Amino acid sequence: MKKKFILVLIITTIISIYSLSGTYARYTETLVDKTDSARTAKWDLNITRDIDLFSDSYVNKTNDQIVKSTNGDFVVAPGTSGEYTFTITGAPETNYTLRIEVLEALDTVGRITYSLDGIYNDLDINTLKFFLENLLREDDVYPANKPLKVNKHTISWKWNFYEDEEKDKLDTEKGNSAITDNNDTGYDTQPMVKLKVKVIAEQSTKAANINLD
């Protein structure tokens, strides 16, 4: 996350008035030394970071375990699904912008469909990437000192379990190609699913154009 902090500025002003003296009287006045100071503006944004989209085991609707990795790897299989919800909250003392960048979106399994917020459904991973990166607009400037309304989004996925001979054949081919040995030369090139997302908040010097009242 990129932050631009306001430097602390301390200005000390000292004013002295010399006394005026005469034969009978003297006028004197003392001014209290004045110090102006400024602290750094608060950067208060909380963004969930740990993506827990996949797992090393899965259960069915009756909570029976149906898939279990033998070596602790996160795995996917027919009949499995998962989801991940991330939120952005806070109230910085500066205007700011928000955007989402998908650093990696890879699916060489080709049997999984994705959903975003329950609105965009049955997506491939590249379409999911497109919708994620367009959830937030970079030219939207949020106002300082206004609590950000809960910005909550959910990514979900599923590998449908079909009772179809042709589709079963495709699923079986994916399973047969799985490599459980991390040291195997083909480990990183076998069918994989990867999703890496970054949420970026940045201070803005532009006028706010988003109403959070």
BELJOSUL-V675818 format. One record per residue. N is the residue number from 0. RES is the residue in one small letter. OMEGA is omega as a letter, one per 40 degrees, with the letter a starting at -180 (999 if undefined). BURIAL is b if it has 9 or more other ideal C-beta (glycine too) atoms within 8 Angstrom, else e. D_CENTER is the distance of its C-alpha to the mean C-alpha in whole Angstrom. Layout:
<<N,RES,OMEGA,BURIAL,D_CENTER> <N,RES,OMEGA,BURIAL,D_CENTER>>
This chain:
<<0,m,a,e,9> <1,k,i,e,13> <2,k,i,e,15> <3,k,a,e,18> <4,f,i,e,20> <5,i,a,e,24> <6,l,i,e,26> <7,v,a,e,29> <8,l,i,e,32> <9,i,i,e,35> <10,i,i,e,38> <11,t,i,e,42> <12,t,i,e,45> <13,i,i,e,48> <14,i,i,e,51> <15,s,i,e,55> <16,i,a,e,58> <17,y,a,e,61> <18,s,i,e,64> <19,l,a,e,67> <20,s,i,e,70> <21,g,a,e,73> <22,t,a,e,77> <23,y,a,e,76> <24,a,i,e,72> <25,r,i,e,69> <26,y,i,e,66> <27,t,i,e,62> <28,e,i,e,59> <29,t,i,e,56> <30,l,i,e,52> <31,v,i,e,49> <32,d,a,e,47> <33,k,i,e,44> <34,t,i,e,40> <35,d,i,b,37> <36,s,i,e,34> <37,a,i,e,30> <38,r,i,e,27> <39,t,i,e,24> <40,a,a,b,22> <41,k,i,e,19> <42,w,a,b,16> <43,d,i,e,14> <44,l,i,b,10> <45,n,a,e,9> <46,i,i,b,5> <47,t,a,e,6> <48,r,a,e,6> <49,d,i,e,9> <50,i,a,b,9> <51,d,a,e,13> <52,l,a,b,14> <53,f,a,e,17> <54,s,i,e,20> <55,d,i,e,23> <56,s,a,e,25> <57,y,i,b,25> <58,v,i,e,28> <59,n,a,e,29> <60,k,i,e,30> <61,t,i,e,32> <62,n,i,e,30> <63,d,i,e,32> <64,q,a,e,31> <65,i,i,e,31> <66,v,i,b,29> <67,k,i,e,29> <68,s,a,b,28> <69,t,a,e,31> <70,n,i,e,29> <71,g,i,e,26> <72,d,i,e,24> <73,f,a,e,21> <74,v,i,b,23> <75,v,a,b,24> <76,a,i,b,27> <77,p,i,b,29> <78,g,i,b,28> <79,t,i,b,25> <80,s,i,e,22> <81,g,i,b,18> <82,e,i,b,15> <83,y,i,b,12> <84,t,i,b,10> <85,f,a,b,7> <86,t,i,b,7> <87,i,a,b,7> <88,t,i,b,10> <89,g,i,b,13> <90,a,i,e,16> <91,p,i,b,16> <92,e,i,b,20> <93,t,i,b,19> <94,n,a,b,18> <95,y,i,b,15> <96,t,i,b,13> <97,l,i,b,10> <98,r,i,b,9> <99,i,i,b,7> <100,e,i,b,9> <101,v,a,b,10> <102,l,i,e,12> <103,e,i,e,14> <104,a,a,b,15> <105,l,i,b,19> <106,d,i,b,21> <107,t,i,e,24> <108,v,i,b,25> <109,g,a,e,26> <110,r,a,b,26> <111,i,i,b,23> <112,t,a,b,22> <113,y,i,b,18> <114,s,i,b,17> <115,l,i,b,15> <116,d,a,e,15> <117,g,a,e,19> <118,i,i,e,20> <119,y,a,b,19> <120,n,i,e,21> <121,d,a,e,23> <122,l,i,b,21> <123,d,a,e,21> <124,i,i,b,18> <125,n,i,e,19> <126,t,i,b,19> <127,l,i,b,15> <128,k,i,b,14> <129,f,a,e,16> <130,f,i,b,15> <131,l,a,b,11> <132,e,i,b,11> <133,n,i,e,14> <134,l,a,e,12> <135,l,a,b,11> <136,r,a,e,14> <137,e,a,e,14> <138,d,i,e,18> <139,d,a,b,17> <140,v,a,b,17> <141,y,a,b,16> <142,p,i,b,19> <143,a,i,b,20> <144,n,i,e,20> <145,k,a,b,19> <146,p,i,e,17> <147,l,i,b,14> <148,k,a,e,15> <149,v,i,e,13> <150,n,a,b,10> <151,k,a,e,10> <152,h,a,b,10> <153,t,i,b,12> <154,i,i,b,12> <155,s,a,b,16> <156,w,i,b,18> <157,k,i,b,22> <158,w,a,b,25> <159,n,i,e,28> <160,f,a,e,31> <161,y,i,e,34> <162,e,a,e,38> <163,d,a,e,39> <164,e,a,e,41> <165,e,a,e,39> <166,k,i,e,35> <167,d,a,b,36> <168,k,i,e,38> <169,l,i,b,35> <170,d,a,b,33> <171,t,i,e,35> <172,e,i,e,35> <173,k,i,b,31> <174,g,a,e,32> <175,n,a,e,35> <176,s,a,e,33> <177,a,i,e,31> <178,i,a,e,31> <179,t,a,e,31> <180,d,a,e,32> <181,n,a,e,29> <182,n,i,e,32> <183,d,a,e,33> <184,t,a,e,33> <185,g,a,e,32> <186,y,a,b,29> <187,d,a,e,26> <188,t,i,e,28> <189,q,i,b,28> <190,p,a,b,26> <191,m,i,b,23> <192,v,i,b,19> <193,k,i,e,16> <194,l,i,b,13> <195,k,a,b,10> <196,v,i,b,7> <197,k,i,e,5> <198,v,a,b,3> <199,i,i,b,7> <200,a,a,b,9> <201,e,i,b,13> <202,q,i,b,16> <203,s,i,b,18> <204,t,i,e,22> <205,k,i,e,22> <206,a,i,e,24> <207,a,i,b,21> <208,n,i,e,22> <209,i,a,e,20> <210,n,i,e,22> <211,l,i,b,20> <212,d,999,e,23>>
